[in-house]
Amino acid sequence: MRPIVNGLEAEYGDRIDFRRYNIITDEGNAWATEYGLRGHPAFLLVDEQGQEQWRYVGVVPEETMEAALTAVLP
């Protein structure tokens, strides 16, 4: 998944803030708990107010992830 996410970040990173958390760190565990994440890998699209806009757990097709990103862009 890393090459897909890196490619999408290269394309949309000027408009969307990409963040990566490791679940075994305190910060990553707190984030996963806040959003009730169960499973790995997990992808969330969260707006500026912290509201979840999209969620996917597992290996996600690039087209699916890109569609979610473009759906929230103005």
BELSUL-V483705 format. One record per backbone hydrogen bond with DSSP energy under -0.5 kcal/mol. NH is the residue of the N-H (numbers start at 1). CO is the residue of the C=O. If there is no record, write none. Layout:
NH CO
NH CO
This chain:
5 1
6 2
7 3
8 4
9 5
10 6
11 7
12 8
13 9
15 12
16 12
18 16
23 21
25 22
28 22
29 25
30 26
31 27
32 28
33 29
34 30
35 31
36 33
37 32
43 56
45 54
46 44
47 51
50 47
53 45
54 45
56 43
58 41
60 58
64 61
65 61
66 62
67 63
68 64
69 65
70 66
71 67
72 68
72 69
73 69
